[in-house]
Amino acid sequence: MSWHHKHLLDIESLSADEITTVLDTAKAFKAVGTRAIKKVPALRGKTVVNLFVEPSTRTRISFELAEQRLSADIINFSAEASSFKKGETLKDTARNLEALNADMIVMRHSASGAAHFLARFLHASVINAGDGAHEHPTQALLDTFTVREKKGKVAGLNVTILGDILYSRVARSNIWALTKLGANVTLCGPSTLVPKVFEQMGCRVTHDVEEAIRDADIINLLRIQHERQRKTMFPSIGEYTSFFGLTKARMARTKPDALIMHPGPINRGVEIDSEIADCSRSVILDQVTNGLAVRMAVLFLLNGGKAQEIAG
């Protein structure tokens, strides 16, 4: 078991060993989740601040529940109602939170690099809950956990990530995690959203969806983000669906044991047919369950926890 980081800012800087440590720790926490009493005292007396400067419901709730399960004191800080509108800087806000003796700050921000910026001058541990189009490390960890749980391994699997890669922090973090653990990663989507430059990260890039999904063990669909989507990237949502959507016809041409993943929320009928989202080969709800265990593991490890303490 190896974990020596004060922060979790990205997947790029983690070793395969460190990623595996998080996954193994999360496995122990998932077992805790099946008990009648789901709380453990690992973060009792510690204060965790959820600093969400970009709106998020799913990730924030997942982190909040993870913190509650670990018995932490929680401060929720929503930028919508904050002094950012009065011109206070991120640095000022974080320093104020640290003056309240915050031990950890979980931050989502629309600017790439915001979490790294904070980590440079704070005593508290910083967890990146998504920064711009850069990284979303806990999403990649929960995705990788789900793959390993369902397939028994990650090394040697064919994983296809389908959709908006260019603007996706989920894609970048997943690419790092999967390639470090030995998976074969294929990226697919419109050429405007899946440029060849991603091959430098150790992936294969294709714009042929039939070919991309044919030999895949895992198909990870990314949401077409209406709010971030540049109008110039493809002519219409309907055209995206017809060229790259996972329809029943396309699903029929995949391996019979290929699993479907999606970070959510799903645009039903856009990147995925509604029936496929709910079928037995979809592990979308497992990802949500696993996200809680993974976030508990991250908080626990950053606090200096050791795996043998979890069962207590």
C-alpha positions in Angstrom: 0.0 0.0 0.0 1.6 3.3 -1.0 0.1 6.8 -0.6 2.3 9.7 0.2 0.4 12.7 -1.2 -1.0 15.6 0.7 -3.4 16.5 -2.1 -5.3 14.8 -4.9 -5.0 17.3 -7.8 -4.9 15.0 -10.8 -4.3 11.4 -11.9 -1.4 12.3 -14.2 1.0 12.6 -11.3 0.0 9.3 -9.6 1.7 6.0 -10.1 -0.1 2.8 -10.9 0.7 1.6 -7.4 -0.9 4.7 -5.9 -4.0 4.3 -8.0 -4.3 0.7 -6.9 -4.0 1.8 -3.2 -7.0 4.0 -3.7 -9.0 1.2 -5.4 -8.1 -1.3 -2.7 -9.0 1.1 0.1 -12.3 1.9 -1.7 -13.1 -1.8 -1.8 -12.9 -1.9 2.0 -15.1 1.1 2.3 -17.7 -0.4 -0.1 -17.9 -3.3 2.4 -18.6 -0.8 5.2 -21.5 0.5 3.1 -23.3 -2.8 3.4 -23.3 -2.7 7.2 -26.2 -1.6 9.4 -24.1 1.2 10.8 -22.3 2.8 7.9 -20.3 5.4 9.8 -16.7 5.2 10.8 -14.8 7.7 13.0 -11.8 8.1 10.7 -12.3 11.9 10.2 -13.8 12.7 13.6 -12.7 16.2 14.7 -11.6 17.1 11.2 -13.2 19.9 9.1 -13.8 19.5 5.4 -14.9 22.4 3.2 -16.8 21.7 0.0 -15.9 24.7 -2.1 -17.9 24.5 -5.3 -17.2 27.5 -7.4 -18.8 25.8 -10.4 -22.3 24.2 -9.9 -22.4 20.5 -9.3 -25.1 18.4 -7.7 -24.0 14.8 -8.1 -20.3 15.2 -7.2 -21.0 17.5 -4.3 -23.6 15.2 -2.8 -21.3 12.2 -3.2 -18.4 14.0 -1.4 -20.8 15.3 1.3 -22.1 11.8 2.0 -18.5 10.4 2.0 -17.5 13.1 4.6 -20.6 12.3 6.8 -19.8 8.6 6.7 -16.3 9.4 7.9 -17.7 11.5 10.8 -16.1 14.8 9.5 -17.4 18.3 10.3 -18.6 19.8 7.0 -18.7 23.4 5.7 -20.6 23.8 2.4 -19.5 26.8 0.4 -21.5 27.6 -2.7 -20.1 30.3 -4.9 -23.6 31.2 -6.0 -24.2 32.9 -2.7 -20.6 33.9 -2.0 -18.4 37.0 -2.0 -16.9 36.0 -5.3 -19.6 38.2 -6.8 -18.2 41.0 -4.7 -14.7 40.6 -6.2 -13.1 38.4 -3.6 -10.4 36.2 -5.1 -10.1 32.5 -4.8 -7.0 33.0 -2.7 -8.8 35.2 -0.2 -11.7 32.8 0.1 -9.4 29.8 0.7 -7.3 31.7 3.3 -10.5 32.6 5.1 -11.6 29.0 5.1 -8.3 27.9 6.4 -8.6 30.5 9.2 -11.6 28.4 10.3 -9.0 25.5 10.7 -10.2 23.6 7.7 -8.2 20.4 7.3 -9.4 19.6 3.7 -10.8 21.6 0.9 -12.8 19.8 -1.8 -12.9 22.1 -4.8 -14.7 22.3 -8.1 -13.8 25.3 -10.3 -14.4 26.3 -13.9 -10.7 27.3 -14.4 -8.2 24.6 -15.3 -5.4 24.6 -12.7 -7.4 26.2 -9.9 -6.9 23.2 -7.5 -3.1 23.3 -8.2 -3.1 27.0 -7.5 -4.8 26.6 -4.1 -2.5 23.7 -3.1 0.6 25.9 -3.5 -0.1 28.1 -0.5 -2.6 26.3 1.8 -1.8 24.1 4.8 -5.0 22.2 4.2 -5.2 19.2 1.8 -6.9 20.0 -1.5 -9.0 17.6 -3.4 -9.8 18.5 -7.0 -13.4 17.8 -7.7 -13.1 19.0 -11.3 -11.2 21.9 -12.7 -12.3 23.3 -16.1 -11.5 20.9 -18.9 -8.3 19.7 -17.1 -9.0 16.8 -14.7 -11.7 15.1 -12.5 -9.6 12.6 -10.6 -12.2 11.0 -8.4 -14.5 10.3 -11.4 -11.6 8.4 -13.1 -10.9 6.5 -9.9 -14.6 5.5 -9.5 -14.7 4.5 -13.2 -11.6 2.4 -12.9 -12.9 0.9 -9.6 -16.1 -0.1 -11.5 -14.1 -1.6 -14.4 -11.9 -3.6 -12.1 -14.9 -4.8 -10.0 -16.9 -6.0 -13.0 -14.1 -7.4 -15.1 -11.7 -8.5 -12.3 -8.8 -6.5 -13.8 -7.9 -3.4 -15.9 -4.7 -4.5 -17.6 -5.3 -5.7 -21.2 -8.9 -4.6 -21.5 -10.1 -2.6 -24.5 -11.8 0.6 -23.2 -13.4 3.0 -25.7 -14.2 6.5 -24.6 -16.9 8.0 -26.9 -17.9 11.6 -27.2 -16.6 15.1 -26.4 -13.0 14.4 -25.4 -11.6 17.8 -26.1 -13.6 19.7 -23.4 -13.8 16.7 -21.0 -11.9 16.6 -17.7 -13.4 13.2 -17.2 -11.8 11.9 -20.4 -8.3 13.2 -19.4 -8.4 11.7 -16.0 -9.7 8.4 -17.3 -7.1 8.2 -20.0 -4.3 8.6 -17.4 -5.8 6.1 -14.9 -6.6 3.4 -17.6 -3.3 3.7 -19.4 -1.3 3.6 -16.2 -3.0 0.4 -15.2 -2.4 -1.2 -18.6 -5.7 -0.9 -20.5 -5.9 -0.2 -24.2 -7.7 3.1 -24.7 -9.5 4.1 -27.9 -11.0 7.6 -28.2 -13.9 8.2 -30.6 -16.1 11.1 -31.6 -16.3 13.9 -34.1 -12.8 15.0 -35.4 -13.5 18.5 -34.0 -13.9 17.0 -30.5 -11.3 14.2 -30.7 -8.1 15.6 -32.2 -5.1 13.4 -33.0 -3.1 15.2 -30.4 -4.6 12.8 -27.8 -2.5 10.0 -29.2 0.4 11.6 -27.3 -1.3 10.4 -24.1 -1.0 6.8 -25.2 -4.4 6.3 -26.8 -5.7 5.3 -30.2 -7.9 7.9 -31.9 -10.6 7.0 -34.4 -13.6 8.8 -35.9 -15.3 5.5 -36.9 -17.8 4.6 -34.2 -18.5 1.1 -35.5 -14.8 0.2 -35.4 -14.3 1.9 -32.0 -17.0 -0.2 -30.2 -16.5 -3.5 -32.1 -13.8 -5.0 -29.8 -14.4 -2.9 -26.7 -14.8 -4.5 -23.3 -16.0 -1.2 -21.8 -17.7 1.7 -23.7 -17.6 4.9 -21.6 -19.9 7.5 -23.0 -19.3 11.1 -22.3 -22.2 13.6 -22.0 -22.6 16.1 -24.8 -22.4 19.2 -22.7 -24.9 21.7 -24.0 -23.7 24.3 -21.6 -20.1 24.0 -22.7 -20.6 22.9 -26.3 -19.2 25.2 -28.9 -21.8 25.7 -31.6 -19.1 25.1 -34.3 -18.2 21.6 -33.1 -21.0 19.7 -34.9 -24.1 21.0 -36.7 -26.8 19.6 -34.4 -27.5 17.2 -31.5 -29.5 15.0 -34.0 -26.6 14.7 -36.2 -24.3 13.8 -33.3 -26.7 11.0 -32.3 -27.0 9.6 -35.8 -23.2 9.5 -36.2 -22.0 8.7 -32.7 -24.9 7.8 -30.4 -25.1 4.3 -28.9 -28.2 3.1 -30.5 -29.8 -0.4 -30.3 -28.4 -1.2 -33.7 -24.9 -0.3 -32.7 -25.2 -2.0 -29.4 -26.1 -5.3 -31.2 -22.7 -5.2 -32.9 -20.7 -5.0 -29.7 -19.2 -7.9 -27.7 -21.9 -9.6 -25.7 -20.2 -8.9 -22.4 -19.2 -5.3 -23.2 -20.3 -2.9 -20.4 -21.7 0.6 -20.8 -20.5 3.4 -18.5 -21.5 7.1 -18.3 -20.4 9.7 -15.8 -23.9 11.2 -15.7 -26.2 13.0 -16.0 -27.3 11.1 -19.1 -28.8 12.9 -22.1 -31.3 10.0 -23.0 -31.6 9.7 -26.7 -28.5 11.8 -27.5 -25.3 9.9 -26.6 -27.2 6.7 -25.5 -30.6 5.1 -26.3 -32.8 5.2 -23.2 -33.3 1.4 -23.1 -29.6 0.8 -23.2 -29.0 3.1 -20.3 -31.3 0.9 -18.2 -30.2 -2.5 -19.5 -28.3 -5.2 -17.6 -25.0 -4.3 -19.3 -25.2 -0.7 -18.1 -23.1 -0.1 -14.9 -24.1 3.6 -14.6 -25.8 3.2 -11.2 -22.9 1.0 -9.9 -20.6 4.0 -10.8 -22.7 6.2 -8.4 -22.4 3.6 -5.6 -18.7 3.2 -6.2 -18.2 6.9 -6.2 -19.1 7.1 -2.6 -16.6 4.4 -1.6 -13.8 6.0 -3.7 -14.4 9.4 -2.2 -14.3 8.0 1.3 -11.0 6.3 0.4 -9.5 9.5 -0.9 -10.5 11.5 2.1 -9.2 8.7 4.4 -5.8 8.4 2.7 -5.2 12.1 2.6 -5.8 12.1 6.3 -3.1 9.6 6.8 -5.3 6.6 7.2 -4.1 3.0 6.8 -6.2 0.2 5.3 -6.2 -2.0 8.4 -8.0 0.8 10.3 -11.1 0.6 8.2 -12.7 -2.5 9.7 -12.7 -0.9 13.1 
